[in-house]
């Protein structure tokens, strides 16, 4: 019976160390949140204008 020694493998980096994809996703999420907040503010302004 042959036995094999199990050696731990070195972890490979996920992608480029600068991670441009992660940066793009973060920027997109931030822009989405800002657009959502702007939309909510616009709706509040519109509803407040109806009562005047």
C-alpha positions as CSV (number, residue, x, y, z in Angstrom):
1,X,0.0,0.0,0.0
2,X,1.4,3.3,-1.0
3,X,1.0,6.3,1.3
4,X,1.0,9.8,0.1
5,X,2.1,12.7,2.2
6,X,-0.5,15.5,2.2
7,X,1.1,18.9,2.0
8,X,-0.7,22.2,2.3
9,X,-0.9,24.2,-0.9
10,X,0.0,27.8,-1.0
11,X,-3.1,30.1,-1.3
12,X,-3.4,31.6,-4.8
13,X,-4.3,35.3,-5.0
14,X,-7.9,35.7,-6.1
15,X,-7.1,38.3,-8.8
16,X,-5.0,41.3,-9.4
17,X,-3.8,42.7,-6.1
18,X,-5.3,46.1,-6.9
19,X,-8.8,44.4,-7.4
20,X,-10.2,46.8,-10.0
21,X,-13.5,44.7,-10.2
22,X,-14.1,45.2,-6.5
23,X,-13.5,48.9,-6.8
24,X,-15.9,49.1,-9.7
25,X,-18.6,47.2,-7.8
26,X,-18.1,49.5,-4.7
27,X,-18.4,52.6,-6.9
28,X,-21.5,51.3,-8.5
29,X,-23.1,50.5,-5.2
30,X,-22.3,54.0,-3.9
31,X,-23.7,55.6,-7.0
32,X,-26.9,53.5,-6.6
33,X,-27.3,54.5,-3.0
34,X,-26.9,58.2,-3.9
35,X,-29.4,57.9,-6.7
36,X,-31.9,56.2,-4.3
37,X,-31.4,59.0,-1.8
38,X,-31.9,61.6,-4.5
39,X,-35.1,59.9,-5.6
40,X,-36.5,59.7,-2.1
41,X,-35.7,63.4,-1.6
42,X,-37.5,64.2,-4.8
43,X,-40.5,62.3,-3.8
44,X,-40.6,64.0,-0.4
45,X,-40.3,67.4,-2.2
46,X,-43.1,66.5,-4.6
47,X,-45.5,65.3,-1.9
48,X,-44.7,68.4,0.3
49,X,-45.4,70.6,-2.8
50,X,-48.9,69.1,-3.2
51,X,-49.9,70.3,0.3
52,X,-49.0,73.9,-0.3
